[in-house]
Amino acid sequence: MRSLLSALLSLLVSCFAISESAALDEAYKRCLERQLRFIIAKNPPYSAGGASDLEKGLDCSGYVFLACKWAGIPGVKRTTSFRMAMGLDGWTGKDIPRESCSSCDLAFWTWHKSLDRPYGHVGVFLKAGPTLEVAHASSKRGVVLAPLRGSLQTDLSKVRCLTIGE
């Protein structure tokens, strides 16, 4: 029995092990996408500072953090979208051109320029058929999956491919 458990543990570790600075592998991406969509289906409202209770609500960085935590992505900590954009608190990644973005890449917006809040909003790209949509916590509609158009498209200020490790 002990050797069977050891073999299963080794198999799980090998399935999820990737190099420290590698992009998310497909297993993490599938799991992250499932968690993002699960939270959307629960329709949590927007709540500033929310990061754990779907009934009370989530904010943008809390939503992304919670989905990553539930997906088992190691090293990420609850922080602000600005710190995520800077690669701090375990949110390592590499900036990529918006034309290169794909499912599970992080998207950042700077909507409150007058408040000097760069990268004040975060979301995650998800495939919806042949197109990309954005999963994010809208202050008016709660956690949603929205088409990449309007201000979500024109005001996009940064895209990062999430990596694991720090």
N, C-alpha and C positions, 0 to 999 in steps of 0.2 A: 504493500500500500504506500509506504514511504517513497519507494522508487518511482511509483506512478505519479505521485504528487510532485516529486522533483522533476520528472520529465515534463509534466504539464507546465510547471513554473518556467522551465527552460524554454519551452515552446512559446509561452506568452511573452517572455522577455525578448526572444528573438523576433517575434512579430512586431513588437513596438519599439525596438531599439534602433536608433538612428544616430548618426554622428552629431556631435555637439552643435555644429553650426549648419546642419543640413535643413533644407526646407521641410515642412511637414510631410511625412510620408502618406501614402494613400490610406492606410488604416486610420491614422489620426484624422485625416480630412473627412473620411466617411463618418467617423464617430462625431466629429465637430459639427458636420452638416446635420446629422440626426438630432443632436442636442439643440442646435439653433432652430430647427424646424419644430421640434417638440415644444420649445418655449413659445414660439410664435402661435402654435395651435392652442396653447393655454390662454392666449390673449391677455397677458398681464398689462395693467395700466402703467403709465409713466410715473415714476416717483424719484425725485432728486435724491441721490445717495443710495438708492435701492440696489441691492446686489445679491439677495438671497431668498426673498419671499415673493413668490409669483403672485400671490393674492394682494399683497400690499403694493407691489410694483417694482420696476427696475428703471434705472437710468441707462444711458447708452453704454458707458464703460462697464457698468454692473452687469448688463445683459451679456456682453462679449466675455467678460470674466467668468460668469456663471456657466456659460456654454462650454468654455475651454476647460474649466474645472471639472464639469460633469463628463467631458470627453476624455479626461485623464491626461491632459497635456501638462507635463511637469514644469515646475518652476515659475509659473505665472502667479502674480499676486494682484490683489484688488488695488487698483490705482485709478488715476484719471486718464482720459483719452490723450491728453498732452504727453504724459509720461509713457503711455503705450507707443505713441508716435515717435518718441525719442529712443525707444528700445530699452527703457528702464524697467525695473521690477520684474524681470524675467520675460519681457515682451520683445525679445530679440528678433530681428528681421532685417530685410534689406529693402530699401526703397526701389520701386520698379516703376517704369512708365505706365500710365493708365491704359495704354493700348495692349500691354502685356498681362493685365490682371486676369485672374481666373478665380474659380470657386475657392472660398475660404481665405482669400486675401483680405487684409484689413483696409478699410477706406476711411479717410479723415477729411473733415471739413472745417473751415475757419469762417463761421458765419458772424461772429460778434467781433469784427475788426476794431470797432470803437472801444471795446472793453479790453483790448490787447490780450485776447485769448486764442492764440494760434492752436489749431487742431483741437478745437473745443467739442467736436462731435465725432464719434466713431461708429462704424458699422462693418458688416462683413459681406463680401460678395458671395452670392449663391447662384448657381445655374438654374435657369427656368427654361427648359427646352434649349434652344440655340442661343438664348440671350442671357445676360447677367442681370440680376436684380440685387437689391441691397437690403439686408436684414439689419434693422436698427431700432432703437427705442425713440419714437417720435413723441415730443412733449404733448402733442395734441391727440394722437391716436394710439399711444402705447407701443408695444413691441409689434412691429409689422415687417412684412416683406414687400418692398416697393420697387416699381420699375425705376431703372436708372435714367431719369429724365428730369426736366425742370431744374430746380436748384440742386438736386442731388447730383446731376451731371455737370452743370455749369460751375458750381462752386466747389467741386472736388479739389482738394488741395494737396493730397498725398495718398499714395497707395503703397502698402508694405506687404511683402511676402513674409509671413510669420515663420520664424525658425525656432528651434528648441535649444535651450541651454543659455548660459550666461557666462 
